[in-house]
Amino acid sequence: MILVVEDDPRLRALLQRYLGENGFRVSTAEHAAEARDRLRYLQPDLMVLDVMMPGETGLSLTESLRQEKSDVPILLLTARGAPEDRIAGFEAGADDYLAKPFEAKELLLRIRALLRRAAAPAPAALPAEAGPVQLGELAFDAARGELRGPAGVVRLTGGEAALLAALARRPNEILTREDIAEALDMDDAGERAIDVQVTRLRRKVEADPREPRFLHTARGKGYILKPGT
Protein backbone atom coordinates (compact mmCIF):
# COMPACT_ATOMS: atom_id res chain seq x y z
CA MET A 1 0.00 0.00 0.00
CA ILE A 2 1.22 3.49 -0.91
CA LEU A 3 0.46 6.58 1.17
CA VAL A 4 0.35 9.74 -0.98
CA VAL A 5 0.70 13.01 0.95
CA GLU A 6 -0.02 15.97 -1.34
CA ASP A 7 -1.79 19.25 -0.62
CA ASP A 8 -2.85 19.86 -4.26
CA PRO A 9 -6.23 18.09 -4.51
CA ARG A 10 -6.02 17.67 -8.28
CA LEU A 11 -2.58 16.07 -8.22
CA ARG A 12 -3.52 13.97 -5.19
CA ALA A 13 -6.53 12.56 -7.04
CA LEU A 14 -4.50 11.97 -10.21
CA LEU A 15 -1.82 10.08 -8.29
CA GLN A 16 -4.39 7.98 -6.47
CA ARG A 17 -6.10 7.03 -9.72
CA TYR A 18 -2.91 6.39 -11.69
CA LEU A 19 -1.26 4.26 -9.02
CA GLY A 20 -4.50 2.38 -8.46
CA GLU A 21 -4.73 1.63 -12.19
CA ASN A 22 -1.23 0.17 -11.97
CA GLY A 23 -2.07 -2.31 -9.28
CA PHE A 24 -1.34 -0.45 -6.05
CA ARG A 25 -3.61 0.12 -3.09
CA VAL A 26 -3.45 3.84 -2.29
CA SER A 27 -4.32 5.94 0.74
CA THR A 28 -4.05 9.74 0.65
CA ALA A 29 -3.49 12.63 3.02
CA GLU A 30 -3.68 16.37 2.42
CA HIS A 31 -0.90 17.41 4.80
CA ALA A 32 1.61 16.10 7.33
CA ALA A 33 -0.81 16.11 10.27
CA GLU A 34 -3.29 13.98 8.35
CA ALA A 35 -0.46 11.68 7.28
CA ARG A 36 0.48 11.16 10.93
CA ASP A 37 -3.12 10.21 11.66
CA ARG A 38 -3.03 7.66 8.83
CA LEU A 39 0.23 6.19 10.12
CA ARG A 40 -1.39 5.40 13.47
CA TYR A 41 -3.27 2.52 11.85
CA LEU A 42 -1.61 2.06 8.44
CA GLN A 43 1.72 0.47 7.63
CA PRO A 44 2.39 1.65 4.08
CA ASP A 45 4.96 -0.07 1.90
CA LEU A 46 6.02 3.34 0.58
CA MET A 47 5.20 7.03 0.98
CA VAL A 48 5.01 9.60 -1.83
CA LEU A 49 5.43 12.87 0.01
CA ASP A 50 5.16 16.46 -1.22
CA VAL A 51 7.88 18.73 0.15
CA MET A 52 6.15 22.11 0.10
CA MET A 53 2.99 21.77 2.18
CA PRO A 54 1.25 24.18 4.55
CA GLY A 55 2.23 23.56 8.14
CA GLU A 56 4.86 20.88 8.56
CA THR A 57 6.93 20.41 5.41
CA GLY A 58 7.67 17.12 3.76
CA LEU A 59 11.32 17.44 4.72
CA SER A 60 10.43 17.91 8.37
CA LEU A 61 8.03 14.96 8.32
CA THR A 62 10.66 12.76 6.67
CA GLU A 63 13.28 13.70 9.23
CA SER A 64 10.83 13.13 12.07
CA LEU A 65 9.87 9.67 10.79
CA ARG A 66 13.52 8.67 10.56
CA GLN A 67 14.14 9.88 14.10
CA GLU A 68 11.21 7.69 15.15
CA LYS A 69 13.07 4.76 13.51
CA SER A 70 10.57 4.36 10.69
CA ASP A 71 12.15 2.62 7.71
CA VAL A 72 9.27 3.11 5.26
CA PRO A 73 10.67 4.08 1.84
CA ILE A 74 9.98 7.75 1.11
CA LEU A 75 9.88 9.40 -2.31
CA LEU A 76 9.77 13.19 -2.14
CA LEU A 77 7.97 15.32 -4.73
CA THR A 78 8.80 18.99 -5.11
CA ALA A 79 8.80 21.89 -7.53
CA ARG A 80 12.33 22.67 -6.35
CA GLY A 81 14.73 20.48 -8.26
CA ALA A 82 18.10 22.18 -7.66
CA PRO A 83 20.93 19.88 -6.54
CA GLU A 84 21.02 21.41 -3.07
CA ASP A 85 17.30 20.70 -2.67
CA ARG A 86 17.79 17.07 -3.68
CA ILE A 87 20.64 16.72 -1.21
CA ALA A 88 18.51 18.24 1.56
CA GLY A 89 15.92 15.56 0.84
CA PHE A 90 18.42 12.72 1.06
CA GLU A 91 19.96 14.17 4.21
CA ALA A 92 16.51 14.30 5.81
CA GLY A 93 16.23 10.56 5.17
CA ALA A 94 14.37 10.31 1.86
CA ASP A 95 15.09 7.37 -0.43
CA ASP A 96 14.39 9.18 -3.69
CA TYR A 97 13.50 12.65 -4.95
CA LEU A 98 11.47 13.62 -8.02
CA ALA A 99 11.07 17.20 -9.25
CA LYS A 100 7.74 18.52 -10.52
CA PRO A 101 6.54 18.44 -13.21
CA PHE A 102 7.27 14.79 -13.77
CA GLU A 103 6.17 12.04 -16.12
CA ALA A 104 3.76 9.59 -14.51
CA LYS A 105 5.71 6.68 -16.00
CA GLU A 106 8.92 7.89 -14.34
CA LEU A 107 7.17 8.09 -10.98
CA LEU A 108 5.92 4.54 -11.44
CA LEU A 109 9.41 3.28 -12.32
CA ARG A 110 10.93 4.98 -9.28
CA ILE A 111 8.27 3.55 -6.98
CA ARG A 112 8.90 0.06 -8.28
CA ALA A 113 12.65 0.53 -7.88
CA LEU A 114 12.20 1.65 -4.27
CA LEU A 115 9.98 -1.33 -3.51
CA ARG A 116 12.56 -3.69 -5.00
CA ARG A 117 15.25 -2.03 -2.93
CA ALA A 118 13.16 -2.28 0.23
CA ALA A 119 12.72 -6.02 -0.23
CA ALA A 120 15.18 -8.22 1.62
CA PRO A 121 18.28 -9.00 -0.44
CA ALA A 122 18.14 -12.34 -2.19
CA PRO A 123 19.75 -15.28 -0.38
CA ALA A 124 22.37 -15.39 -3.14
CA ALA A 125 23.64 -11.92 -2.21
CA LEU A 126 26.63 -13.64 -0.57
CA PRO A 127 27.93 -17.19 -0.95
CA ALA A 128 26.09 -19.41 1.50
CA GLU A 129 29.34 -20.43 3.17
CA ALA A 130 30.40 -16.82 3.74
CA GLY A 131 28.11 -16.27 6.71
CA PRO A 132 27.42 -12.89 8.31
CA VAL A 133 29.85 -10.04 7.75
CA GLN A 134 31.34 -8.92 11.06
CA LEU A 135 31.64 -5.19 11.74
CA GLY A 136 32.96 -5.02 15.29
CA GLU A 137 30.08 -5.94 17.58
CA LEU A 138 27.66 -5.85 14.65
CA ALA A 139 26.99 -8.66 12.21
CA PHE A 140 25.30 -8.16 8.84
CA ASP A 141 23.37 -11.08 7.39
CA ALA A 142 22.98 -10.26 3.69
CA ALA A 143 20.54 -13.12 3.13
CA ARG A 144 18.14 -11.52 5.60
CA GLY A 145 19.17 -7.90 5.02
CA GLU A 146 19.59 -7.78 8.79
CA LEU A 147 22.15 -5.94 10.90
CA ARG A 148 22.34 -7.24 14.46
CA GLY A 149 24.31 -6.14 17.52
CA PRO A 150 24.40 -6.70 21.27
CA ALA A 151 21.15 -4.73 21.70
CA GLY A 152 19.34 -6.63 18.96
CA VAL A 153 18.45 -5.75 15.38
CA VAL A 154 19.65 -2.39 14.09
CA ARG A 155 16.93 -0.98 11.86
CA LEU A 156 18.03 -0.20 8.32
CA THR A 157 16.09 1.54 5.59
CA GLY A 158 15.75 -0.33 2.32
CA GLY A 159 18.44 1.87 0.79
CA GLU A 160 20.83 1.32 3.68
CA ALA A 161 20.34 -2.46 3.56
CA ALA A 162 20.88 -2.50 -0.22
CA LEU A 163 24.03 -0.38 0.12
CA LEU A 164 25.47 -2.57 2.86
CA ALA A 165 24.64 -5.72 0.89
CA ALA A 166 26.41 -4.33 -2.18
CA LEU A 167 29.51 -3.51 -0.14
CA ALA A 168 29.40 -6.84 1.71
CA ARG A 169 29.33 -8.79 -1.56
CA ARG A 170 32.75 -7.32 -2.36
CA PRO A 171 34.56 -6.82 0.96
CA ASN A 172 37.97 -5.13 0.90
CA GLU A 173 37.26 -4.04 -2.68
CA ILE A 174 36.60 -0.51 -3.88
CA LEU A 175 33.09 0.12 -5.18
CA THR A 176 32.81 3.20 -7.35
CA ARG A 177 29.87 5.55 -6.93
CA GLU A 178 28.61 4.21 -10.25
CA ASP A 179 28.67 0.66 -8.84
CA ILE A 180 26.72 1.82 -5.80
CA ALA A 181 24.21 3.82 -7.86
CA GLU A 182 23.48 0.75 -9.96
CA ALA A 183 23.04 -1.46 -6.90
CA LEU A 184 20.64 1.05 -5.36
CA ASP A 185 18.71 1.88 -8.56
CA MET A 186 19.90 5.48 -8.19
CA ASP A 187 21.53 5.89 -11.58
CA ASP A 188 20.56 9.57 -11.92
CA ALA A 189 20.96 10.60 -8.28
CA GLY A 190 24.42 12.12 -8.58
CA GLU A 191 27.60 11.58 -6.60
CA ARG A 192 26.53 13.72 -3.65
CA ALA A 193 23.38 11.66 -3.16
CA ILE A 194 25.50 8.50 -2.96
CA ASP A 195 27.75 10.21 -0.41
CA VAL A 196 24.68 11.04 1.69
CA GLN A 197 23.56 7.40 1.63
CA VAL A 198 27.01 6.30 2.78
CA THR A 199 26.99 8.91 5.55
CA ARG A 200 23.64 7.62 6.78
CA LEU A 201 24.89 4.03 6.79
CA ARG A 202 28.03 5.01 8.70
CA ARG A 203 25.85 6.32 11.51
CA LYS A 204 24.49 2.81 11.90
CA VAL A 205 27.71 0.77 11.64
CA GLU A 206 30.43 3.02 13.06
CA ALA A 207 31.03 3.99 16.70
CA ASP A 208 32.46 7.29 15.39
CA PRO A 209 31.29 8.03 11.82
CA ARG A 210 33.98 10.72 11.52
CA GLU A 211 36.69 8.09 12.08
CA PRO A 212 35.31 5.00 10.33
CA ARG A 213 36.78 1.58 11.07
CA PHE A 214 34.80 -0.40 8.52
CA LEU A 215 33.26 1.80 5.80
CA HIS A 216 36.15 3.74 4.29
CA THR A 217 36.39 6.35 1.56
CA ALA A 218 38.75 5.60 -1.31
CA ARG A 219 39.49 9.19 -2.24
CA GLY A 220 38.58 9.98 -5.80
CA LYS A 221 37.38 6.43 -6.41
CA GLY A 222 34.52 5.32 -4.18
CA TYR A 223 34.02 3.32 -0.99
CA ILE A 224 35.36 0.12 0.53
CA LEU A 225 34.00 -2.08 3.32
CA LYS A 226 36.67 -3.65 5.55
CA PRO A 227 35.04 -6.17 7.90
CA GLY A 228 36.67 -6.94 11.22
CA THR A 229 36.13 -7.54 14.90
PEGI-V305758 format. One record per residue. N is the residue number from 0. PHI is phi in degrees with one decimal (* if undefined). Layout:
# PEGI-V305758
n = (N;N)
phi = (PHI;PHI)
This chain:
# PEGI-V305758
n = (0;1;2;3;4;5;6;7;8;9;10;11;12;13;14;15;16;17;18;19;20;21;22;23;24;25;26;27;28;29;30;31;32;33;34;35;36;37;38;39;40;41;42;43;44;45;46;47;48;49;50;51;52;53;54;55;56;57;58;59;60;61;62;63;64;65;66;67;68;69;70;71;72;73;74;75;76;77;78;79;80;81;82;83;84;85;86;87;88;89;90;91;92;93;94;95;96;97;98;99;100;101;102;103;104;105;106;107;108;109;110;111;112;113;114;115;116;117;118;119;120;121;122;123;124;125;126;127;128;129;130;131;132;133;134;135;136;137;138;139;140;141;142;143;144;145;146;147;148;149;150;151;152;153;154;155;156;157;158;159;160;161;162;163;164;165;166;167;168;169;170;171;172;173;174;175;176;177;178;179;180;181;182;183;184;185;186;187;188;189;190;191;192;193;194;195;196;197;198;199;200;201;202;203;204;205;206;207;208;209;210;211;212;213;214;215;216;217;218;219;220;221;222;223;224;225;226;227;228)
phi = (*;-110.6;-102.6;-100.2;-117.5;-151.1;-81.4;-80.0;-62.8;-66.3;-66.8;-60.2;-67.2;-63.6;-64.8;-61.4;-68.0;-63.8;-66.6;-62.5;-66.8;-103.3;95.1;-102.0;-82.0;-131.1;-117.4;-127.5;-143.3;-85.5;-155.7;-62.9;-62.3;-68.3;-61.7;-61.5;-61.9;-61.2;-70.9;-68.8;-129.0;-110.8;-124.0;-67.5;-78.8;-165.1;-118.1;-106.2;-127.5;-71.0;-79.7;-91.9;-126.6;-64.1;80.6;-69.6;-78.5;-63.9;-63.1;-64.3;-65.1;-59.6;-61.5;-64.1;-63.0;-67.6;-65.8;-83.8;71.9;-74.0;-111.1;-61.5;-61.5;-125.6;-110.0;-91.0;-114.5;-158.8;-78.9;-101.1;-111.2;-66.2;-53.5;-65.7;-71.0;-62.0;-63.8;-58.9;-64.5;-65.6;-66.6;-70.7;119.1;-69.7;-96.4;-157.5;-149.2;-129.8;-84.5;-84.0;-74.1;-133.8;-80.8;-58.1;-63.8;-65.6;-57.9;-61.5;-63.6;-68.4;-61.1;-64.8;-64.9;-64.9;-67.5;-64.3;-66.2;-72.7;-67.3;-59.7;-57.2;-63.2;-56.0;-82.3;-57.5;-129.3;-56.0;-57.5;-78.0;-68.8;74.1;-62.4;-90.1;-90.1;-127.2;65.4;-83.3;-100.1;-132.1;-105.4;-99.3;-67.0;-63.1;-97.4;65.0;-121.7;-107.9;-129.6;-133.8;-58.5;-91.1;112.6;-72.6;-92.8;-72.6;-118.0;-72.6;-59.0;-65.5;-65.8;-65.2;-66.2;-64.0;-64.9;-64.0;-62.9;-68.2;-69.3;-65.8;-131.4;-64.1;61.7;-128.2;-73.4;-104.3;-71.6;-61.6;-65.6;-58.6;-67.7;-59.3;-66.5;-64.6;-99.7;54.3;-123.9;-59.0;-108.4;-77.4;92.8;-61.6;-63.9;-64.4;-64.0;-59.0;-64.9;-61.2;-64.9;-60.0;-64.7;-67.3;-58.8;-64.0;-91.3;-108.7;-110.5;-65.7;-131.6;-58.5;-76.6;-128.9;-67.0;-94.3;-114.8;-102.4;-102.7;-91.9;-97.5;-52.3;78.2;-123.4;165.9;-136.7;-140.9;-97.9;-117.8;-62.8;175.2;-105.6)
